[in-house]
Amino acid sequence: MSVTIRPIQKTDQARWKELWKGYRTFYKYPDDADQAQALWERLMTEGSGVHGLAAEDENGLMVGFTHYLFHATTGDVRDKCYLQDLYVDPDLRVAGSGRALIEAVYEKGDEANVCEVYWMTQEFNSVARVLYDRVGQQTPFIKYRRPV
């Protein structure tokens, strides 16, 4: 399958929402229409800080997406790039879309002269981790949080 990576566009809204729902379901997050709409508006608002890329197949179907953001860090004078979300339609995986989306974020990071591009995933995400082991380095960090 041939894939094109491009910025997410307003015309992608319906398909993006389908894929976003699949992403939320996979990670066992509740389906929240208000949250999805707020994120969509951020993606469509220049200067919001949240960026989105779409993977499109040769027929023009959006098959996946990634969201990323840049942020300052105390460990370097350059920003970091956090690849926050990555999702490819389960029926269309293992065809190169995930890798292409990650590599596109790498390019955006290079253009912005970041000191690193990083992301997290859950331990059980074994299919994606096969790809991640090929395109990145696993770190020894363990995440802690305080849910509110």
SVG drawing of the C-alpha trace seen along z (x, -y; Angstrom):
<svg xmlns="http://www.w3.org/2000/svg" viewBox="-20 -31 41 39">
<polyline fill="none" stroke="black" stroke-width="0.4" points="0.0,0.0 1.3,-3.4 0.8,-6.1 0.9,-9.9 1.5,-11.9 -0.1,-15.3 -1.5,-17.7 -4.9,-16.9 -7.5,-19.0 -11.0,-20.2 -12.4,-17.8 -11.0,-14.9 -13.3,-15.5 -15.7,-12.6 -13.0,-10.0 -10.7,-11.5 -13.5,-11.1 -14.0,-7.4 -10.3,-6.8 -10.1,-8.8 -12.9,-6.7 -11.0,-3.5 -7.9,-4.9 -9.8,-5.7 -11.4,-2.3 -8.1,-0.5 -6.6,-2.3 -9.8,-1.8 -10.5,-5.5 -14.2,-6.5 -15.8,-7.9 -16.1,-11.6 -17.7,-13.7 -16.9,-17.0 -13.2,-16.0 -13.0,-14.9 -14.6,-18.1 -12.2,-20.2 -9.2,-18.3 -10.5,-18.7 -10.8,-22.4 -7.2,-22.6 -6.0,-20.6 -7.7,-23.1 -6.5,-26.2 -3.2,-27.6 -1.0,-28.4 -2.8,-26.0 0.4,-24.0 -1.2,-20.7 -0.3,-19.5 -1.8,-16.6 -0.8,-14.5 -2.9,-12.1 -1.8,-9.0 -3.8,-8.6 -3.9,-5.6 -3.7,-5.6 -7.5,-5.9 -7.6,-9.1 -8.8,-7.3 -7.4,-8.5 -6.0,-5.3 -4.3,-6.8 -3.2,-9.9 -0.6,-11.2 -0.8,-14.2 2.4,-15.9 3.5,-19.0 6.7,-20.8 7.7,-21.8 10.6,-23.3 12.7,-21.1 15.2,-21.8 17.8,-19.4 18.6,-21.2 18.3,-24.7 16.3,-23.1 12.7,-22.0 11.5,-18.4 8.8,-16.9 6.2,-14.7 4.5,-12.3 1.3,-12.1 -1.0,-9.9 -0.5,-7.5 -3.3,-5.3 -3.8,-3.3 -7.0,-1.6 -6.6,2.0 -7.7,3.4 -4.9,1.5 -1.9,2.0 1.5,3.5 1.5,1.7 3.9,-1.1 1.5,-3.8 2.6,-3.8 6.3,-4.1 5.5,-6.8 3.7,-8.8 6.5,-8.5 9.1,-9.4 7.0,-12.5 7.1,-13.6 10.8,-13.0 11.0,-15.4 8.9,-18.0 11.2,-17.7 14.3,-18.1 12.8,-21.2 12.2,-22.6 15.7,-21.6 14.4,-19.6 16.8,-17.7 14.5,-14.6 11.3,-13.1 9.7,-10.8 6.5,-8.9 5.0,-6.4 2.8,-3.4 1.3,-0.8 3.1,2.5 0.2,4.5 0.6,2.7 2.7,5.5 2.0,5.0 3.0,1.3 6.0,2.1 7.5,4.2 7.6,1.1 8.7,-1.2 11.7,1.1 12.7,0.6 12.4,-3.2 13.2,-4.3 15.0,-3.4 13.1,-2.2 14.0,-4.2 14.2,-3.0 11.7,-5.6 8.6,-4.6 5.6,-7.0 3.8,-8.2 0.8,-10.4 -1.9,-11.9 -5.2,-11.6 -7.7,-14.4"/>
</svg>
